[in-house]
Amino acid sequence: MSDHETIAVYNAQAAEYAAMTESDARDKQLAAFIKALPEGGTVLDLGCGPGHCAEEMARQGLNAIAMDMSAEMVALAAARPGVEAQQGAFADLQDEAIYDGIWANFSLLHAPRAEMPLHLAAISKALKVNGIFHIGLKTGTGEARDRLGRFYTYYEEDELLDLLRSAGLTPTKINRGRGTGLEGSVSDWITVAAHG
């Protein structure tokens, strides 16, 4: 993500967002993701936000690397035990076959639709053989800014699954739900677990 307005919102509201997402570390999908990884495996929390999930990964014995474009979020993530945090955009992912898992939980929804195939291809390349990928997005169509000014791209399930398959990723589990975001509105969402 390199949208300056979106990054500015996260920089300005980092503490509020961290408080709102504190329960993410206890998420059942995160627990399943961690359980499926090899002991001591290397994992990337892509668009890590304040680092709750990366901290839980590290607590469970994984080599947790966290990346976010927001400097304030990176600072919060870096302060968490066992987390190696770095500032970077989705396009900065250039690694090849080094991650056992990549967790992109409601982060790639800030990327423009035209860039998503490139990001997913980079993720597929960065995963080891049979590496695990988790993605969470808001469902719908089009691109828009929320009331805070953050940029979003919305996806229907079929479009997301096609994009994953085109990138060489095999979807294995789908979850759907509804939740309230930082701006206070309720949105439908989808998460997909996949492997390389």
C-alpha positions as CSV (number, residue, x, y, z in Angstrom):
1,M,0.0,0.0,0.0
2,S,1.4,3.4,-0.9
3,D,-1.8,5.6,-0.8
4,H,-0.6,8.6,1.3
5,E,-4.1,9.5,2.6
6,T,-4.6,5.9,3.9
7,I,-1.2,5.8,5.5
8,A,-1.8,9.2,7.1
9,V,-5.0,7.9,8.8
10,Y,-3.1,4.9,10.2
11,N,-0.3,7.1,11.4
12,A,-2.7,9.5,13.1
13,Q,-4.9,6.8,14.7
14,A,-2.3,4.1,15.4
15,A,-3.1,3.9,19.1
16,E,-6.9,3.7,18.5
17,Y,-6.5,1.0,15.9
18,A,-4.2,-1.0,18.2
19,A,-6.8,-0.9,20.9
20,M,-9.6,-1.9,18.6
21,T,-7.7,-4.8,17.1
22,E,-6.2,-6.2,20.3
23,S,-8.4,-9.3,20.1
24,D,-7.0,-10.2,16.7
25,A,-4.3,-12.2,18.5
26,R,-6.9,-14.5,19.9
27,D,-8.6,-15.1,16.5
28,K,-9.5,-18.7,15.7
29,Q,-8.3,-18.3,12.1
30,L,-4.9,-17.1,13.3
31,A,-4.7,-20.1,15.7
32,A,-5.4,-22.4,12.7
33,F,-2.9,-20.6,10.6
34,I,-0.2,-21.0,13.2
35,K,-1.0,-24.7,13.9
36,A,-0.6,-25.5,10.2
37,L,2.9,-24.1,10.1
38,P,6.1,-26.1,10.8
39,E,7.6,-25.6,14.3
40,G,10.0,-22.6,14.2
41,G,8.8,-21.7,10.7
42,T,9.3,-18.2,9.2
43,V,6.2,-16.2,8.7
44,L,5.4,-12.7,7.3
45,D,2.6,-10.5,8.7
46,L,2.1,-8.4,5.6
47,G,0.4,-5.1,6.5
48,C,0.9,-6.0,10.1
49,G,-0.8,-2.9,11.7
50,P,0.2,-2.7,15.4
51,G,1.6,-6.2,15.4
52,H,-0.8,-8.2,17.6
53,C,-0.9,-11.2,15.2
54,A,2.9,-11.1,14.7
55,E,3.4,-11.1,18.4
56,E,1.2,-14.1,18.8
57,M,3.1,-15.9,16.0
58,A,6.4,-15.2,17.8
59,R,4.9,-16.3,21.1
60,Q,4.0,-19.6,19.5
61,G,7.7,-20.1,18.5
62,L,7.6,-18.8,14.9
63,N,10.2,-16.5,13.3
64,A,7.8,-13.6,12.9
65,I,8.5,-10.8,10.5
66,A,6.1,-7.9,10.3
67,M,5.8,-5.3,7.5
68,D,3.6,-2.2,7.2
69,M,3.8,1.1,5.3
70,S,2.7,3.1,8.3
71,A,5.7,4.2,10.4
72,E,3.6,4.5,13.5
73,M,2.3,0.9,13.1
74,V,5.8,-0.4,12.5
75,A,6.9,1.3,15.7
76,L,4.1,-0.4,17.6
77,A,4.9,-3.8,16.0
78,A,8.7,-3.4,16.7
79,A,8.0,-3.0,20.4
80,R,6.4,-6.4,20.6
81,P,8.5,-9.3,21.9
82,G,10.0,-11.5,19.2
83,V,8.8,-9.4,16.3
84,E,11.1,-8.2,13.6
85,A,9.3,-5.2,12.1
86,Q,10.1,-3.3,9.0
87,Q,8.5,-0.5,7.0
88,G,7.6,-1.3,3.5
89,A,4.9,-1.4,0.8
90,F,3.3,-4.5,-0.7
91,A,5.4,-3.9,-3.8
92,D,8.5,-4.2,-1.7
93,L,8.0,-8.0,-1.3
94,Q,10.7,-9.4,-3.5
95,D,11.7,-12.5,-1.6
96,E,11.7,-16.0,-3.1
97,A,10.7,-19.2,-1.3
98,I,11.6,-18.1,2.2
99,Y,8.3,-18.0,4.1
100,D,6.4,-20.9,5.5
101,G,3.4,-18.7,5.8
102,I,2.2,-15.2,4.9
103,W,-0.6,-13.5,6.8
104,A,-2.4,-10.6,5.0
105,N,-5.4,-10.0,7.2
106,F,-7.4,-7.0,5.9
107,S,-4.3,-5.3,4.5
108,L,-4.4,-6.0,0.8
109,L,-7.8,-4.4,0.6
110,H,-6.0,-1.1,0.5
111,A,-4.2,-2.0,-2.8
112,P,-5.8,-0.8,-6.1
113,R,-7.5,-3.6,-8.0
114,A,-5.1,-3.3,-10.9
115,E,-2.1,-4.1,-8.6
116,M,-3.6,-7.1,-6.8
117,P,-2.5,-9.7,-9.4
118,L,1.1,-8.5,-9.0
119,H,0.9,-8.6,-5.2
120,L,-0.5,-12.1,-5.2
121,A,2.2,-13.3,-7.6
122,A,4.9,-11.9,-5.4
123,I,3.3,-13.6,-2.4
124,S,3.2,-16.9,-4.2
125,K,6.8,-16.5,-5.2
126,A,7.8,-15.6,-1.6
127,L,6.2,-18.7,-0.2
128,K,8.1,-22.0,0.2
129,V,6.6,-25.1,-1.6
130,N,3.2,-25.8,0.1
131,G,3.5,-22.5,2.1
132,I,0.3,-21.2,3.6
133,F,-1.4,-17.9,2.8
134,H,-4.2,-16.1,4.6
135,I,-6.0,-13.2,3.1
136,G,-8.9,-11.1,4.5
137,L,-10.9,-8.6,2.4
138,K,-14.1,-6.7,2.6
139,T,-16.7,-8.0,0.1
140,G,-18.5,-5.9,-2.5
141,T,-17.6,-4.2,-5.8
142,G,-15.6,-1.3,-6.9
143,E,-13.1,1.0,-5.1
144,A,-13.9,3.8,-2.7
145,R,-12.7,5.8,0.3
146,D,-14.3,5.4,3.7
147,R,-15.3,8.3,5.9
148,L,-11.8,8.6,7.3
149,G,-10.3,8.8,3.8
150,R,-8.8,5.3,3.6
151,F,-8.8,3.7,0.1
152,Y,-10.5,0.3,-0.3
153,T,-10.9,-2.2,-3.0
154,Y,-13.9,-4.6,-2.6
155,Y,-14.1,-8.1,-4.0
156,E,-16.7,-10.7,-4.6
157,E,-15.8,-14.3,-3.6
158,D,-15.5,-15.6,-7.2
159,E,-13.2,-12.8,-8.3
160,L,-10.9,-13.3,-5.2
161,L,-10.7,-17.1,-5.8
162,D,-9.9,-16.6,-9.5
163,L,-7.1,-14.1,-8.6
164,L,-5.6,-16.6,-6.0
165,R,-5.7,-19.5,-8.5
166,S,-4.2,-17.3,-11.3
167,A,-1.3,-16.5,-8.9
168,G,-0.6,-20.2,-8.4
169,L,-2.3,-20.4,-5.0
170,T,-4.9,-23.1,-4.1
171,P,-7.8,-22.0,-1.9
172,T,-8.5,-24.5,0.9
173,K,-10.9,-22.7,3.4
174,I,-13.3,-19.8,3.2
175,N,-14.8,-17.9,6.0
176,R,-17.4,-15.1,5.8
177,G,-18.6,-12.6,8.4
178,R,-19.5,-9.0,9.3
179,G,-17.6,-6.6,11.5
180,T,-17.2,-3.0,12.6
181,G,-14.2,-1.1,11.4
182,L,-12.2,1.9,12.7
183,E,-14.7,4.3,11.1
184,G,-17.6,2.7,12.9
185,S,-19.5,1.2,9.9
186,V,-20.3,-2.5,9.6
187,S,-19.0,-4.4,6.6
188,D,-19.2,-7.9,5.2
189,W,-15.9,-9.7,4.8
190,I,-14.3,-12.8,3.5
191,T,-11.1,-14.6,4.5
192,V,-9.4,-17.3,2.5
193,A,-6.8,-19.8,3.5
194,A,-4.7,-21.0,0.5
195,H,-1.4,-22.8,-0.1
196,G,1.3,-22.5,-2.7
